[in-house]
Amino acid sequence: MRRFLVASCVGLALGGAAVAQPSTVLRVGQQDEPDALDPARSGTFAGRITFMALCDKLWDLQPDLSFKPQLATGWKWSEDSRALTITLREGVILHDGTPMTAEVVRTNLERYRTAAESNRKGELRSVSAIEVVDARTVRLVMAQPFAPLVAALSDRAGMIASPAVFQRLGADFFKEPVCSGPFKYVERVAQDRIVVEKFPGYWDVGAIKIDRIVFRMVPDTTVRLVNLQAGQLDMLQDLAPADAGKVKADAKLRLVTTPGLGYATVAFNLGHGAASDNPMGRNAKVRAAFEAAIDRAVINQVALEGLFVPNNQTELPSSPYFNKALPVPGRDVAKARALLKEAGVEKPVFELMVVKTPRDVQVAEIIQSMANEAGFDVRVRAGEVNSNIAAMGRGEYQGHINNWSGRADPDLNISIFIGADSFQNWGKYNSPVFEAAMGKARAETDPVKRAAAYTDVTKIYLEDRPMLNLYNLTWLFAHSARVSGFVPVPDGLIRFQGMKLD
């Protein structure tokens, strides 16, 4: 093992030597390889981290979960909540020199709504028309009120890219991503690095103190930490909970944590191909038995150093959208066995896929042990993140531990894996009752009434169990003492504005 770690460190150093290294190069160690670097197509958290450098949004999330103007300076709902008027920032230019105008914004949003390659359609589902009011004003007309739209436009659906490039390349935009963020694309070497450099024409260039960022793909958590300690990396995006104490004890390093909006869930294949034809996919009572067999508190203590938040819902227990009438249930092996007996299923076999990281594999193995004690035969299969996503896209799985980075709006946290029109509803859960409840919640703009509507939604998915939430994340960052100015946000992304290397 020691020889492997040393070789990995050398490999990182040599890989970095292939790229010119300005004095202010920030080397960020990432766990996963991003998918396509196209806001329309992207579906991974790793990709969103890179987009924080490449592509500004209309507005951005702040640590207090409010929204801060970015490419837009203001936005306002009409009195009937059927139109959102957006005022754009003056003087913004894209990386290819294209001025950002209302027409450029309209063209981007239309691509997200309609392009064959776009995965943003669900986020803009209620937008019926996009109007250019004047050079700096865009109006989004709604088929019906859709309160989650503001949160959606603070992420990939609100990123503005070069129309000239995506009109020329279409679905191949990711090969030459040209956007509007503080850094422009330089190169990508698969499974190794993505390099971006400071864009001198950025509208807020004074906030950018780093000349170049090298995102390094280092899947092994131990190797990432070793390279941070050795000075081969400056920052880690996803520190393993077991390593938090090591970072705290190292005077050359800093540990930064923040409660996260994200969560982990066991998502079941209920109707996607032949793999769904098993007791877990067919019978909600078997899924209820599976839940009764596990102990979320033990998972948190054993695999996560007690740092995360055990939870059965998508929203944190402190959120107004948390259904307090349905708190986290405890483990009940006798109940699990009784439910299996009622379902007429003896020792159901269930394959649980998981991303091959120490944390996720350990969580899966704890679940396996607990469930097997209750009468299940759980088999764990670990794989690379993008390969697992591809398998789910084909319906070639029975269950998978999905990790979601979280959004400020509950709709996007709930619908992402179980909404009928979500491209990440790999298990094909489709409940008319659930969809009707979601529609009611989306159309409600009054905060109190909206919170009540989402507690009704929660009750439905907790009963149907298309997914089984395990815990909410705590984001763990580690960086060199040379790095300053980093401010964590509950979505777990890295904002590079204001960051420095001493």
C-alpha positions in Angstrom: 0.0 0.0 0.0 2.8 2.4 0.8 4.4 2.0 -2.6 1.0 2.7 -4.2 0.6 5.9 -2.3 4.1 7.2 -3.2 3.5 6.3 -6.9 0.2 8.2 -6.8 1.9 11.3 -5.4 4.6 11.2 -8.1 1.9 10.8 -10.7 0.2 13.9 -9.6 3.3 15.9 -9.6 4.3 14.7 -13.1 0.8 15.3 -14.4 0.9 18.9 -13.1 4.3 19.4 -14.8 2.7 19.0 -18.2 0.8 22.3 -17.6 2.4 25.7 -17.1 2.2 26.5 -13.4 1.7 30.1 -12.6 2.5 31.2 -9.1 -1.1 31.2 -8.1 -2.3 27.8 -9.3 -4.9 26.1 -7.1 -4.9 22.3 -7.2 -8.2 20.8 -6.1 -8.5 17.1 -5.5 -11.8 15.7 -6.5 -13.2 12.3 -5.8 -15.2 11.8 -9.0 -14.7 12.4 -12.7 -17.2 15.0 -14.0 -19.5 14.0 -16.8 -20.0 16.2 -19.8 -19.0 19.8 -19.2 -22.2 21.2 -20.6 -24.8 22.8 -18.3 -27.5 21.3 -20.5 -26.3 17.7 -20.2 -24.5 17.6 -16.8 -25.9 15.4 -14.1 -23.0 15.0 -11.6 -21.9 16.8 -8.5 -18.3 16.7 -9.7 -19.4 18.6 -12.8 -21.1 21.3 -10.8 -17.8 22.0 -8.9 -16.0 22.6 -12.2 -18.9 24.8 -13.4 -18.4 27.1 -10.4 -15.2 28.1 -12.2 -16.5 28.0 -15.8 -20.1 29.2 -15.8 -21.8 31.9 -13.8 -25.5 31.6 -13.1 -28.2 34.3 -13.1 -27.9 34.3 -9.3 -26.1 32.2 -6.7 -26.8 30.6 -3.4 -25.3 32.1 -0.3 -24.4 30.5 3.1 -27.7 31.7 4.6 -29.6 30.0 1.7 -30.6 33.3 0.2 -29.8 34.2 -3.4 -27.2 36.7 -4.5 -27.3 38.5 -7.9 -24.7 37.2 -10.3 -25.4 37.6 -14.1 -28.8 39.1 -13.1 -29.1 42.1 -10.8 -32.7 41.5 -9.9 -35.8 39.4 -10.5 -39.5 39.8 -9.6 -42.6 37.7 -9.8 -45.8 39.1 -11.2 -48.7 39.4 -8.8 -50.3 36.2 -10.1 -46.9 34.4 -10.0 -47.2 33.5 -13.7 -44.3 35.6 -14.9 -40.8 36.1 -13.6 -39.0 39.3 -14.9 -35.2 39.2 -14.8 -33.0 42.3 -15.0 -29.5 41.5 -16.4 -26.2 42.9 -15.4 -24.6 45.3 -17.9 -21.1 44.8 -19.2 -20.9 41.0 -19.0 -19.0 39.2 -21.8 -18.6 35.5 -22.4 -15.2 33.8 -22.9 -15.4 34.1 -26.7 -16.1 37.9 -26.4 -19.9 37.6 -26.9 -21.7 40.3 -25.0 -24.4 38.9 -22.7 -27.7 40.3 -23.8 -31.4 39.4 -23.2 -31.4 37.5 -26.5 -28.3 35.5 -25.4 -30.1 34.6 -22.2 -33.3 33.7 -24.0 -31.4 31.5 -26.4 -29.7 29.6 -23.5 -33.0 29.1 -21.6 -34.7 27.9 -24.8 -31.9 25.3 -25.3 -32.4 24.1 -21.7 -36.2 23.8 -22.3 -36.1 22.1 -25.7 -32.8 20.7 -26.9 -32.8 16.9 -27.3 -29.6 16.7 -25.2 -30.9 18.8 -22.4 -31.4 17.4 -18.9 -32.8 20.7 -17.7 -36.3 20.3 -19.1 -37.9 19.2 -15.8 -36.4 22.3 -14.0 -38.1 24.6 -16.5 -41.2 22.5 -16.9 -43.7 25.3 -16.2 -42.1 27.9 -18.5 -44.3 28.3 -21.5 -42.6 31.3 -23.2 -39.4 33.4 -22.8 -39.8 37.0 -23.9 -37.1 39.6 -24.6 -38.4 42.8 -23.1 -35.4 44.9 -23.9 -31.6 44.4 -24.2 -31.3 43.9 -20.4 -34.7 42.4 -19.5 -36.1 38.9 -19.9 -39.5 37.7 -18.9 -40.3 34.0 -18.3 -44.0 33.3 -18.8 -45.4 30.4 -16.8 -48.1 27.9 -17.8 -48.8 27.8 -14.0 -47.1 29.1 -10.9 -43.9 27.3 -10.2 -42.2 28.4 -7.0 -39.0 26.2 -7.4 -38.0 28.1 -10.6 -35.9 30.7 -8.7 -33.8 27.9 -7.1 -33.4 26.1 -10.4 -32.0 29.3 -12.0 -29.3 29.5 -9.3 -27.8 26.3 -10.8 -27.2 24.7 -14.2 -30.6 25.9 -15.6 -29.4 29.5 -15.0 -25.9 29.2 -16.5 -25.2 31.3 -19.6 -23.0 29.8 -22.3 -22.0 31.0 -25.8 -24.9 30.5 -28.3 -22.3 30.5 -31.1 -20.6 27.5 -29.7 -23.6 25.4 -28.7 -25.4 26.2 -32.0 -22.2 25.1 -33.9 -21.6 21.9 -31.8 -25.0 21.0 -30.4 -24.7 18.0 -28.1 -20.9 18.2 -28.5 -20.7 21.6 -26.7 -18.8 19.9 -23.9 -15.8 19.5 -26.2 -15.3 23.3 -26.2 -17.2 24.7 -23.3 -17.4 28.5 -23.6 -19.3 30.1 -20.7 -19.4 33.2 -18.5 -17.6 32.4 -15.3 -14.4 33.7 -13.8 -12.2 31.0 -15.5 -12.1 29.7 -19.1 -11.5 26.2 -20.2 -8.0 25.1 -21.1 -7.9 21.3 -21.3 -9.3 18.0 -20.0 -7.4 14.8 -19.6 -9.9 12.0 -18.8 -9.5 10.4 -15.4 -6.6 12.9 -14.6 -7.3 16.6 -14.7 -9.4 19.5 -15.9 -7.5 22.9 -16.2 -9.0 26.3 -16.3 -7.4 29.8 -16.3 -8.5 33.2 -15.2 -10.6 35.1 -17.7 -9.4 38.7 -17.7 -12.8 39.9 -19.1 -14.8 38.6 -16.2 -17.3 41.1 -14.9 -16.1 40.7 -11.3 -12.4 40.1 -12.1 -11.3 41.9 -9.0 -12.7 39.1 -6.9 -10.5 36.5 -8.6 -7.0 36.2 -7.0 -6.0 32.9 -8.6 -4.5 32.6 -12.1 -5.3 28.9 -12.7 -7.1 26.0 -11.3 -6.2 22.3 -11.8 -9.0 19.9 -10.8 -7.4 16.5 -10.2 -9.4 13.3 -10.2 -8.2 11.2 -7.2 -10.9 8.6 -6.3 -9.0 7.1 -3.3 -9.7 9.2 -0.2 -6.4 8.1 1.4 -4.4 9.1 -1.7 -6.1 12.5 -1.8 -5.2 13.2 1.8 -1.6 12.0 1.4 -1.2 14.4 -1.6 -2.6 17.3 0.4 -0.2 16.6 3.2 2.7 16.3 0.8 1.8 19.6 -0.9 0.8 18.1 -4.2 -2.8 19.4 -3.7 -4.0 22.6 -2.1 -7.6 21.6 -1.4 -9.9 18.6 -1.1 -13.5 18.7 -2.0 -14.7 15.6 -0.2 -12.7 14.6 2.9 -13.5 11.2 4.3 -15.1 11.5 7.8 -12.5 9.2 9.2 -9.8 11.6 8.1 -11.2 14.7 9.8 -9.2 14.2 13.0 -6.0 13.8 11.0 -6.5 17.2 9.3 -7.3 18.9 12.6 -4.1 17.6 14.1 -1.9 18.9 11.2 -0.7 22.4 11.6 -0.2 22.8 7.9 -3.8 22.0 7.1 -7.3 23.4 7.8 -10.6 21.6 8.2 -13.7 23.5 7.1 -17.2 22.0 7.7 -20.8 23.1 7.1 -24.2 21.4 7.4 -25.2 20.2 4.0 -28.4 20.2 2.0 -27.4 16.9 0.4 -28.4 13.5 1.4 -27.8 9.8 0.7 -30.7 7.5 -0.2 -31.2 3.9 -1.3 -33.1 4.3 -4.5 -35.1 1.2 -5.7 -35.8 0.1 -9.3 -39.6 -0.1 -9.3 -40.3 -0.4 -13.0 -37.3 0.0 -15.3 -36.7 -3.2 -17.2 -36.4 -6.8 -16.1 -34.1 -6.0 -13.1 -37.1 -4.4 -11.3 -39.0 -7.7 -11.3 -37.9 -8.7 -7.8 -39.7 -8.6 -4.4 -38.1 -5.3 -3.4 -39.2 -3.6 -6.7 -42.7 -5.1 -6.7 -43.8 -4.8 -3.1 -43.8 -1.7 -0.9 -44.2 -4.0 2.2 -40.8 -5.6 1.4 -39.3 -2.2 1.2 -40.9 -1.3 4.6 -39.3 -4.5 6.0 -35.9 -3.4 4.6 -36.3 0.0 6.4 -37.2 -1.7 9.6 -34.1 -3.7 9.4 -31.7 -0.8 9.4 -30.5 1.6 12.0 -29.5 5.0 10.7 -27.9 6.1 13.9 -25.5 3.2 13.8 -24.7 3.9 10.2 -23.8 7.5 11.2 -21.6 6.5 14.1 -19.8 3.6 12.5 -19.2 4.8 8.9 -19.5 8.6 9.3 -17.8 9.3 12.7 -21.1 10.7 14.0 -20.6 13.8 11.8 -23.7 13.4 9.5 -27.4 13.7 10.3 -29.5 10.5 10.3 -32.7 11.2 8.5 -35.6 9.5 6.7 -36.5 12.6 4.6 -34.9 14.8 2.0 -35.0 17.9 4.2 -33.0 18.5 7.4 -35.0 18.1 10.6 -34.5 21.8 11.2 -36.2 22.7 7.9 -39.8 24.0 7.8 -40.4 21.4 5.1 -39.5 18.5 7.4 -42.6 16.4 8.3 -42.3 16.3 12.1 -45.1 13.8 12.4 -42.9 11.2 10.7 -39.5 11.3 12.4 -36.7 8.9 11.8 -37.8 5.4 12.9 -35.6 3.1 14.9 -34.5 -0.4 14.0 -37.1 -3.2 14.6 -35.9 -6.6 13.4 -39.0 -8.4 14.6 -41.1 -6.0 12.6 -39.0 -6.5 9.5 -39.4 -10.3 9.8 -43.2 -9.9 10.3 -43.5 -7.7 7.2 -41.6 -10.2 5.1 -43.9 -12.9 6.3 -47.0 -10.8 5.5 -45.6 -10.2 2.0 -45.1 -13.9 1.5 -41.4 -13.5 0.8 -38.8 -15.7 2.4 -35.2 -14.4 2.3 -35.5 -12.0 -0.6 -32.3 -11.6 -2.6 -31.4 -7.9 -3.3 -28.4 -6.4 -5.1 -27.3 -3.0 -3.8 -25.1 -1.1 -6.1 -22.8 1.6 -4.7 -20.1 4.0 -5.9 -16.7 2.5 -5.0 -15.6 4.9 -2.3 -14.6 3.8 1.2 -17.5 5.7 2.8 -20.3 4.4 0.5 -19.0 0.9 0.5 -18.8 0.8 4.3 -22.4 2.2 4.5 -23.6 -0.5 2.1 -21.8 -3.2 4.0 -23.4 -2.1 7.3 -26.8 -2.1 5.6 -26.1 -5.5 4.2 -25.2 -6.9 7.6 -28.3 -5.4 9.3 -30.7 -6.5 6.5 -29.3 -10.0 6.4 -30.0 -10.4 10.1 -33.6 -9.6 9.4 -34.0 -12.2 6.7 -32.7 -10.5 3.5 -29.9 -11.7 1.3 -28.3 -8.4 0.3 -25.4 -8.5 -2.1 -23.2 -5.3 -2.5 -21.7 -4.4 -5.9 -19.3 -1.4 -6.1 -18.5 0.5 -9.3 -17.2 3.8 -10.7 -19.7 6.6 -10.4 -20.3 7.3 -14.2 -20.5 3.5 -14.9 -23.1 3.1 -12.2 -25.1 6.0 -13.6 -25.0 4.5 -17.0 -26.2 1.1 -15.6 -29.1 2.9 -13.8 -29.9 4.7 -17.1 -30.3 1.3 -18.7 -32.3 -0.1 -15.8 -29.6 -2.6 -15.0 -29.8 -2.4 -11.2 -32.2 -3.3 -8.3 -31.1 -0.7 -5.8 -28.4 2.0 -5.6 -27.1 4.3 -2.9 -27.6 7.7 -4.6 -25.8 10.8 -3.2 -27.5 14.1 -3.9 -25.7 17.4 -3.2 -29.0 19.1 -2.3 -30.8 22.3 -3.3 -32.3 25.2 -1.3 -35.8 24.4 -2.5 -37.5 21.2 -1.4 -39.0 20.5 -4.7 -35.7 19.8 -6.4 -34.5 17.6 -3.5 -37.6 15.4 -3.7 -38.3 15.3 -7.5 -34.8 14.6 -8.6 -35.0 10.8 -8.0 -38.7 10.2 -8.0 -40.4 12.9 -10.0 -42.1 11.3 -13.1 -40.4 13.7 -15.5 -36.9 13.7 -13.9 -34.1 12.3 -16.0 -32.6 10.9 -12.8 -35.8 8.9 -11.9 -33.9 5.8 -13.0 -36.3 3.5 -11.0 -39.4 4.9 -12.9 -41.5 5.6 -9.8 -44.7 7.0 -11.1 -47.6 7.8 -8.7 -50.5 10.0 -9.8 -51.2 10.8 -6.1 -47.6 11.9 -5.6 -47.5 13.9 -8.8 -50.8 15.7 -7.8 -49.4 16.6 -4.4 -46.1 17.9 -5.9 -48.1 20.0 -8.4 -50.0 21.6 -5.6 -46.8 22.3 -3.6 -45.0 23.8 -6.6 -47.8 26.2 -7.3 -48.0 27.5 -3.8 -45.9 30.7 -3.2 -47.0 31.4 0.4 -44.2 30.0 2.6 -46.5 28.6 5.4 -49.0 27.0 3.0 -46.1 25.7 0.9 -44.5 24.0 3.9 -47.8 22.3 4.7 -48.1 21.1 1.1 -44.6 19.5 1.2 -45.3 17.7 4.4 -48.2 16.0 2.5 -45.8 15.1 -0.3 -43.4 13.6 2.3 -46.1 11.4 3.7 -46.7 9.9 0.3 -43.1 9.0 -0.5 -42.4 7.7 3.0 -45.4 5.3 2.6 -44.5 4.2 -1.0 -40.8 4.1 -0.3 -39.4 4.5 -3.9 -36.3 5.6 -2.1 -35.1 5.2 1.5 -33.2 8.2 2.8 -30.3 7.4 5.2 -28.7 10.7 6.3 -28.0 14.3 5.4 -24.4 15.2 4.6 -22.0 17.4 6.5 -19.6 18.9 4.0 -16.0 18.3 5.0 -13.3 20.4 3.2 -9.6 20.3 3.8 -7.1 22.7 2.5 -3.5 23.9 2.9 -2.9 26.7 5.4 -1.7 28.7 2.3 -5.3 28.9 1.2 -7.5 31.7 2.5 -10.8 33.3 1.7 -12.8 30.0 1.3 -16.4 30.3 2.5 -18.4 27.1 2.6 -22.0 27.0 1.4 -24.5 24.2 2.3 -24.7 23.0 -1.3 -21.1 21.8 -1.0 -19.7 23.7 -4.0 -16.5 25.7 -4.0 -16.8 29.4 -4.8 -13.5 30.7 -6.0 -14.3 34.4 -5.6 -12.2 35.8 -2.8 -10.0 32.8 -2.5 -6.2 33.4 -2.3 -3.0 31.4 -2.1 -0.4 32.9 0.2 
